[in-house]
């Protein structure tokens, strides 16, 4: 059941990455054409680009956590006996869960401030708590099904 949910989540993430990257390229092209050929600069377009980049980074980070390609102490794991590797992966999952839960709690204030300051574009920062929830799930998966 958990693995099926994880697989569905990965498919959704891949669709989001492709869509966000496509929109980012489109907005950059439209902004370039509007600025250099028509002398028009849209602040809305300019404010969307960093938000889309944040979405790409966080969703890509979530995919990296799922694939076990996130930052970890690979050198220590390489020389560790096999029977300790599973425990080390589980310990890493526990630590990752703890960090993600703390960041989830802290992201609430950031999102509220961003919405209050930026209006509608502040809602794009909702990716932060969503990412922290998904990352927590992924680290829980690492505890239940550790990567060897």
Number of C-alpha atoms within 10 A of each C-alpha: 6 12 10 9 10 16 13 11 15 17 13 12 18 15 12 16 21 12 14 20 16 12 15 20 13 12 16 16 12 14 18 15 14 14 13 10 9 9 9 12 15 11 9 9 14 13 13 17 17 12 19 20 15 17 22 22 13 20 25 17 16 25 22 15 19 21 12 17 11 12 8 11 10 9 8 10 16 10 9 12 9 12 9 12 18 18 14 20 22 21 16 18 23 17 12 20 22 14 14 21 16 11 16 19 12 13 19 14 11 16 19 14 13 18 17 13 11 12 11 10 15 18 15 18 19 17 19 21 20 15 20 22 17 20 26 23 20 23 28 18 18 23 21 13 15 19 15 13
